[in-house]
Each structure stands twice: as C-alpha cells, then as structure tokens.
Amino acid sequence: MPVFEYTALDAAGKQVSGSTDERSRAAALDRLAELGLFPMSVAPTDTEGPAPHAADGRAGRRVPQRTVEAFTRQLANLLSAGVALSRALQLLAREAAQPGARDLWAAIHDDVADGMSLGDALAKRPRCFSSVYVAMVRAGEAGGFLDIVLEQIADFRSREQDLKGKVKAALVYPVVLAVLAAGVLVFLLTYFIPRFSSIFDEFGGALPWLTRLIVDVSELVVRYGPFLLIGAVLAALVLRRVAASESGRRTFERLVLSLPGFGNVVARFALVRFCRMLGTLLAAGVPLVVALRVARESIGNQTLADTVSHAVEEVQRGAPLAKSLGGTQRLFPVDVVEMVAVAEESSRLDKELTRIATAYEKDLDRRLRMLVALVEPALLFVMAGLVGTVVIGMLLPVFTLQELVR
C-alpha cells in the first residue's frame, strides 16, 4: 500500500506534516478530512512521479489573465453541472482557442488524470496561477465545494481586474504629462540652449548666474548624454533588483505608504482586496483561521500583510476577529472594525465583508479621481515651472545686451 506524505492545516490554522498509508490519493484526502485537516499538499513518497508530458514543455508560457478567468468560470460551470473534473479539463483543453491555453489546460488535465490534485497541478504553474488562487482551490477540494470556490475566484478576479483597470486609467494622463515634460526639457537642453549659448559667447561679458547654470547643465547633457542615459538605466536595474529583495521591497512599501494621499489609496486598495477575499472564502465554507491566512496573502503589500499576521494569531487564541483587527488601524479604520464586530454578533460576517469591500471600492474610486485631479495641475505647474525657468534664464542676457556688447 503506498505511503502519502502531506502538509495540512488543522482547525486552529496551524501547519502540520505527516504521512498516511492509503490505497490512493483520493483515499488519503478522505482520511485527512476525517482527521479535520485541510491539506495543502498530498504526494506519494515515490519521488519519481509520472512521466513528463509533451505538453508540459509548451505549457510554461504565460496565459493572459482574462483567459485564466474564463477558464476558471467555465470549469466552475462544468463542475456545477455534474461533469467530472478530468472530463471538464479535457473539454476545456479541446475547446481552447489559443494554442498556449490549449497546451496549458491539456497539461493540467494530464496531471489530474495521473492522480494529482487540481491544486497541486495549478501550483506547478505559478506564472498563471497565484499562490492565493492555488490556496483557494485546495480549500475547495478539501471541503468538497470546488465548484463554488472556482465560481467565486472568477468573480473575485473579475472585480480585481476592474479595480486595477480603474487605477491604470487614472494614471495614464499623469504619466503622459510627465513624459511630455521630460521630452520638452531634454529638447531645450540639447537643441535650444546650445544655439543661444553660442550667441552669448560671441558677445562675451558676464552672464547672469541663472543663465550660466542653465548653460552648464546643457553642456553637461550634450557632452555626457549617452553616459548619463546608461547610468540612469543601470540605476533603474539596481533599484529593481533591490526592490525585488525582501528588505528592499519592505522599504519601498513603507515609503509608498508614507506618501501623502497616495499612501491612503494603497491602504484602501489592500483593504478592498482583503475584505473581498475573506468574505469569499467564508461564504464558501472555509474556516476563519484558514481563510484569514489565505486572505492575508491577497493583500499584495507585505508591510500591511504583516499587520494582519498578529490578528491571525489573536483569532487562533480565541479572540474575536473585530478585536484582533482593531490594532491595525493603518489597514482597518475604526468604522470597519465596528461593522465587523456587529457582523460577528449577527453571524453574517461573510456578507458584511463583501458589502464593506463594495463600499470601500467606491470610496477608492472617489479617492483615485481626487488624487488625479490634484496630480494633473501639480504636474502642469512643475512642467510650466521648469520650461519657464529655462526660457527666463536664456532671456535674462537680452535685457543686459548693451553691457554685453561693450
């Protein structure tokens, strides 16, 4: 009889590991369910595993998120209609329009047909399926409500994409203004000012300090422009690598959160994601501690996620959720904590969390519009100030032209 090693969460949300002797992987999952455990991974001790499939080599490419969302919703519909998981995956692979998606669904189907859980099959492809996605699928498999979880994942991802679309749309105009300002400034420094400076050299005489400063900057850009560009690219690469590290990412996140206006928008975005994910998981029947751990990963900001870790520990000790969240006012305002407390007392926490997410999503939309409304004139002011300073600096010698001629 094969031996299956597992990693699971108990009812208190504590991670445990062990092994069990069962006839099949499905029997091992049933055994863990009887023990009250929520499996995160279950695999036979034979590490050789099934032979790799031809599709796996082509399935490593990234599939668009909208395609993944459609796959999730279609799989949920098929499972709700009573279609077996392996059969549903086979149908989706056959009907996929994109070759990359067809290969990916086929590879997932092959893994599931070989006895692997859907969660483990998805975990092998992190470029397409996030850790939060995989954790929700595993929770659905362990609880026997995979179709419900998949449908709620699709709804969550749809709202997530809409919210991200609003954020990107709000940033388009400020980014265009910033690029335009940089382009105008580079044009003035490399083309316009050198022609004026040659005229001033012919007259001789002392130039105003502002004009000298602008001319020196222009000469620096013209003479060392390629080196400055290479330096800027190298600096960007170094900053990107530093930001990818654990300490660098936390430092960058703290800096963003400290920015006036923008930090509040980031915190509200994290609140919306957390509340919607937690409400979705609780509505699907996932235990509170397990749902909190998964929802914490969905925040997207490690600094804010750390504040939730303490709340998870408090809930494990038996404290109410509202009281546990009360100490993290950076992420959870006082009114949110009060609403959560009332929802706990009335046993409608999942519905209230979803309602909070919807309400704060609208508040986030208003904050974004207000932030963009403030950023646009600020960028225009900066752009006009830079260009105006350059123009005034180059016109100052004209007012002392007679002195220059002498």
Salt bridges, closest charged atoms under 4 A:
GLU34 OE1 - ARG31 NH1 3.30
ASP56 OD1 - ARG125 NH2 3.22
GLU95 OE2 - ARG94 NE 3.68
ASP103 OD1 - ARG58 NH1 3.74
ASP110 OD2 - HIS53 ND1 3.63
ASP110 OD1 - HIS109 ND1 3.27
ASP111 OD2 - LYS124 NZ 3.18
ASP111 OD2 - ARG125 NH2 2.94
ASP114 OD2 - HIS53 NE2 2.90
ASP120 OD2 - ARG25 NH2 2.85
ASP120 OD1 - ARG138 NH2 2.71
ASP155 OD1 - ARG73 NH1 2.95
GLU160 OE2 - ARG273 NE 2.43
GLU246 OE1 - ARG249 NH2 2.86
GLU246 OE2 - ARG250 NH2 2.89
GLU253 OE2 - ARG249 NE 3.98
GLU297 OE2 - ARG296 NE 3.57
ASP306 OD2 - ARG250 NH1 2.10
GLU314 OE2 - HIS310 NE2 3.54
GLU314 OE2 - ARG317 NH1 2.93
GLU352 OE1 - ARG348 NH1 2.96
GLU352 OE2 - ARG355 NH2 2.66
GLU361 OE1 - ARG276 NH2 2.97
ASP363 OD2 - ARG268 NE 3.56
ASP363 OD1 - ARG366 NH2 3.53
ASP363 OD2 - ARG367 NE 2.94
ASP365 OD2 - ARG369 NH1 2.73
